[in-house]
C-alpha cells in the first residue's frame, strides 16, 4: 500500500480559515437582513392595525370626500410613460382601485386598453359621465354581484367589485400596471395578499409603475399609508426587478393639515425577472 502523507498543517488551517470567513459573511448577511426586517416592522408599527372597511371607502365617494382624486393626469405617469411603454403600442393597462382617474382616458386616447377595479359604482359612473363617454353595464357571472362598465367609444372596462375577487381568470394578464393610490390605500396587513394578486396579473413583459409615500406614521394614521422602500423590495423583490425612478418632496398644505412635517413621493418601476 502506498504511503500518503497527512495534509500539511498550514493547509488545514487555511481551509479552516476559509470556512470561518464564509460563515462570518453568511452571519453578517443574516444579521443585516434581520435588522432590516426589524427596522421595517418598527416603522410600520403605528399603522399595522389600521383597517378601512370597503363601506368606508364607498361612504367617502358618496359624501365627495375624495381629496385623493386628481383632476389632471398624474405627472409621475406622464414623466415615466416612455419607460412604461418601452416602445410598445396598444398596451393593456391595469388600474387597481382606479376611482375615476383621468389617467385612464389619457391612455385610452393613445390607443391603449384599460381595465380597472373599483368598489364605488358612483366613482365609475362619474368617470364616464365627466369624460362625456357612453357605457354599457353588464353582470360578471364569474364574480357574483359584480358589474363591469364598458366604454362604447374607448377600450375601457371598469369592474365594480372587491379587488381581491378579481383575478387573471377574468381579464388575463397585463402589459402594464399603474398603481397610484392603491398599495398606499389598502389595509397594511393585506399587503402580501395584494402583492400576490398584482404579480399574478403581470404578463412576462409587464412594466408596473408604483407610486409610494414616505412620512412619519406617528403623526398621521392614514390612509394613504406609509410604504417604505424596504417593504416594496420584500413584497416584490423575489420575483421582480425594482428600480427607483424618482423621489420627490411632495409636502403640500393639505398634508401639513394632517400634521406631517415631511412627505416624500417615490416612483418605482417593477418588472418580472427574466427566467
C-alpha positions in Angstrom: 0.0 0.0 0.0 1.3 3.4 -1.0 2.0 5.7 1.9 0.2 9.1 1.8 1.5 12.0 3.8 -1.1 13.7 6.0 -2.2 17.2 4.9 0.2 19.9 5.9 -1.0 21.8 9.0 -0.8 25.2 7.3 -3.1 23.9 4.5 -5.6 22.6 7.1 -5.6 25.9 8.9 -6.1 27.8 5.6 -9.1 25.6 4.8 -10.5 26.2 8.3 -9.9 30.0 7.9 -11.8 30.0 4.6 -14.8 28.2 6.1 -14.7 30.5 9.1 -14.7 33.6 6.9 -17.5 32.2 4.8 -19.6 31.5 7.9 -18.9 35.1 9.2 -20.1 36.5 5.9 -23.3 34.4 6.0 -23.9 35.5 9.6 -23.4 39.2 8.7 -25.9 38.9 5.8 -28.4 37.2 8.2 -27.9 39.9 10.8 -28.3 42.7 8.3 -31.5 41.2 6.8 -32.9 40.5 10.3 -32.1 44.0 11.4 -33.6 45.4 8.2 -36.8 43.5 8.7 -37.0 44.6 12.4 -36.4 48.2 11.3 -39.2 47.9 8.7 -41.6 46.3 11.3 -40.8 49.1 13.7 -41.5 51.8 11.0 -44.8 50.2 10.1 -45.9 49.5 13.7 -48.0 52.7 14.2 -50.3 51.8 11.2 -50.1 48.0 11.4 -53.6 47.5 12.8 -55.3 50.3 10.9 -58.3 49.0 9.0 -60.5 50.7 6.4 -63.7 48.7 5.5 -64.9 48.8 2.0 -68.1 50.5 3.2 -65.9 53.4 4.5 -64.4 53.9 1.0 -67.9 53.9 -0.5 -69.1 56.4 2.0 -66.2 58.7 1.1 -67.3 58.6 -2.5 -71.0 59.2 -1.6 -70.0 62.2 0.5 -67.5 63.5 -2.0 -64.6 63.2 0.5 -62.2 62.4 -2.3 -59.2 64.6 -1.8 -57.1 61.8 -3.2 -58.7 62.2 -6.7 -56.6 64.4 -9.1 -58.4 66.2 -11.9 -55.4 66.0 -14.2 -53.2 63.2 -15.5 -50.7 62.4 -12.8 -47.3 63.9 -13.5 -45.5 60.8 -12.4 -47.3 58.8 -15.1 -46.6 61.5 -17.7 -42.9 61.7 -16.8 -42.4 58.0 -16.9 -44.7 56.9 -19.7 -41.9 56.1 -22.1 -40.3 53.8 -19.6 -43.6 52.0 -19.0 -44.4 51.6 -22.7 -40.8 50.7 -23.7 -41.6 51.2 -27.3 -44.8 49.1 -27.2 -48.2 50.1 -28.8 -51.7 49.0 -27.8 -50.6 48.0 -24.3 -53.1 46.5 -21.9 -53.1 48.6 -18.6 -54.5 47.5 -15.3 -55.6 50.1 -12.7 -56.2 48.7 -9.2 -58.6 50.8 -7.1 -59.0 53.1 -10.2 -61.6 55.5 -8.8 -62.3 57.9 -11.7 -58.7 58.6 -12.6 -58.5 60.7 -15.8 -55.2 58.8 -16.5 -57.4 56.0 -17.9 -58.9 58.1 -20.7 -55.4 59.7 -21.4 -54.0 56.2 -22.0 -57.1 55.0 -24.0 -56.8 58.1 -26.2 -53.3 57.0 -27.1 -54.7 53.6 -28.3 -54.0 51.5 -25.2 -56.7 49.5 -23.4 -57.6 49.9 -19.8 -59.1 47.6 -17.2 -59.8 49.0 -13.8 -61.3 47.7 -10.5 -63.1 50.0 -8.1 -65.6 49.3 -5.2 -67.6 52.5 -5.8 -70.2 52.4 -8.5 -70.5 56.2 -8.2 -66.8 56.7 -9.0 -67.1 54.5 -12.1 -70.2 56.3 -13.4 -68.7 59.7 -12.7 -65.6 58.7 -14.7 -67.7 58.0 -17.8 -70.0 61.0 -17.3 -67.3 63.5 -16.6 -65.4 62.4 -19.7 -68.5 62.5 -21.9 -68.3 58.8 -22.6 -71.3 56.4 -23.0 -71.0 53.0 -21.5 -72.7 49.6 -21.2 -73.3 47.8 -17.9 -73.1 44.1 -17.7 -73.1 41.4 -15.0 -69.9 39.3 -14.4 -71.1 35.7 -13.8 -67.6 34.7 -12.6 -67.8 37.1 -9.7 -71.4 37.1 -8.2 -72.7 40.5 -7.5 -70.1 42.2 -9.8 -70.8 44.5 -12.7 -68.5 45.7 -15.5 -68.9 49.0 -17.1 -67.6 49.2 -20.7 -67.0 52.3 -22.7 -68.7 52.5 -26.1 -66.0 54.7 -27.6 -62.8 53.6 -25.9 -61.3 50.3 -24.9 -62.0 50.8 -21.2 -63.6 48.2 -18.9 -64.2 49.0 -15.2 -65.2 46.3 -12.7 -67.2 47.3 -9.7 -66.1 44.8 -7.1 -63.8 43.9 -4.2 -60.3 44.0 -5.7 -59.4 40.6 -4.1 -62.3 39.0 -6.0 -60.6 39.9 -9.3 -58.1 37.6 -10.9 -56.3 36.8 -14.2 -59.1 34.4 -15.0 -61.4 37.4 -15.6 -59.2 39.5 -17.9 -55.9 37.7 -18.4 -52.6 39.3 -17.6 -51.5 42.8 -18.4 -48.5 44.5 -20.1 -48.6 47.5 -17.7 -50.0 48.5 -14.3 -50.3 52.0 -12.9 -50.6 51.9 -9.1 -51.2 55.3 -7.7 -53.3 55.4 -4.6 -53.8 51.6 -4.4 -51.0 50.0 -2.5 -50.9 53.0 -0.2 -54.7 52.7 0.4 -55.2 49.1 1.2 -55.1 47.9 4.8 -51.4 47.4 5.7 -52.0 43.9 6.9 -53.2 42.9 3.5 -50.1 43.9 1.6 -48.7 40.4 1.0 -52.1 39.3 -0.4 -52.2 42.4 -2.6 -48.7 41.8 -3.9 -49.5 38.2 -4.8 -52.5 39.4 -6.8 -50.6 42.0 -8.6 -47.8 39.6 -9.5 -50.4 37.1 -10.8 -51.7 39.8 -13.1 -48.3 40.7 -14.6 -47.5 39.3 -18.1 -43.9 38.4 -18.8 -43.3 41.8 -20.3 -45.3 43.8 -17.8 -44.0 47.1 -16.5 -45.5 48.0 -13.2 -45.3 51.7 -12.2 -45.8 52.0 -8.4 -46.3 55.3 -6.5 -45.5 55.2 -2.8 -45.3 57.6 0.1 -42.8 58.1 3.0 -43.7 60.1 6.1 -43.7 59.8 9.9 -46.6 57.4 10.7 -46.5 58.6 14.3 -48.0 61.8 13.1 -50.8 60.5 10.8 -52.7 57.2 10.9 -53.5 57.1 7.1 -54.7 56.4 4.5 -52.7 57.0 2.5 -50.3 54.8 4.4 -46.6 54.7 4.7 -44.9 52.2 2.3 -41.1 52.2 2.8 -38.8 51.1 0.0 -37.6 48.2 2.1 -41.2 46.8 2.1 -41.5 47.3 -1.7 -38.4 45.1 -2.0 -39.7 42.4 0.4 -43.1 42.3 -1.4 -41.9 42.2 -5.0 -38.1 41.6 -4.9 -38.1 37.8 -5.1 -39.9 37.6 -8.4 -39.3 41.1 -9.8 -36.6 43.6 -10.5 -37.2 47.0 -8.9 -35.9 50.4 -10.0 -36.5 53.6 -8.1 -37.2 56.1 -10.8 -37.7 59.2 -8.8 -38.0 60.5 -5.2 -39.6 63.9 -4.7 -40.7 66.2 -1.9 -44.5 66.1 -2.1 -45.5 68.0 1.1 -48.3 70.5 0.5 -50.6 72.5 2.8 -53.1 69.6 2.7 -50.6 67.2 4.2 -49.4 69.8 6.7 -53.0 69.8 7.8 -52.7 66.1 8.6 -49.8 67.1 10.9 -47.0 65.9 8.7 -43.6 67.7 8.6 -42.3 65.9 5.5 -43.7 63.8 2.7 -41.7 62.0 0.1 -43.2 60.5 -3.1 -41.4 57.6 -4.6 -42.0 56.0 -8.0 -40.8 52.5 -8.7 -40.6 50.6 -11.9 -41.2 46.9 -11.2 -40.6 44.2 -13.9 -40.7 40.4 -13.8 -37.3 38.8 -13.5 -36.3 37.0 -16.7 -36.2 33.3 -16.3 
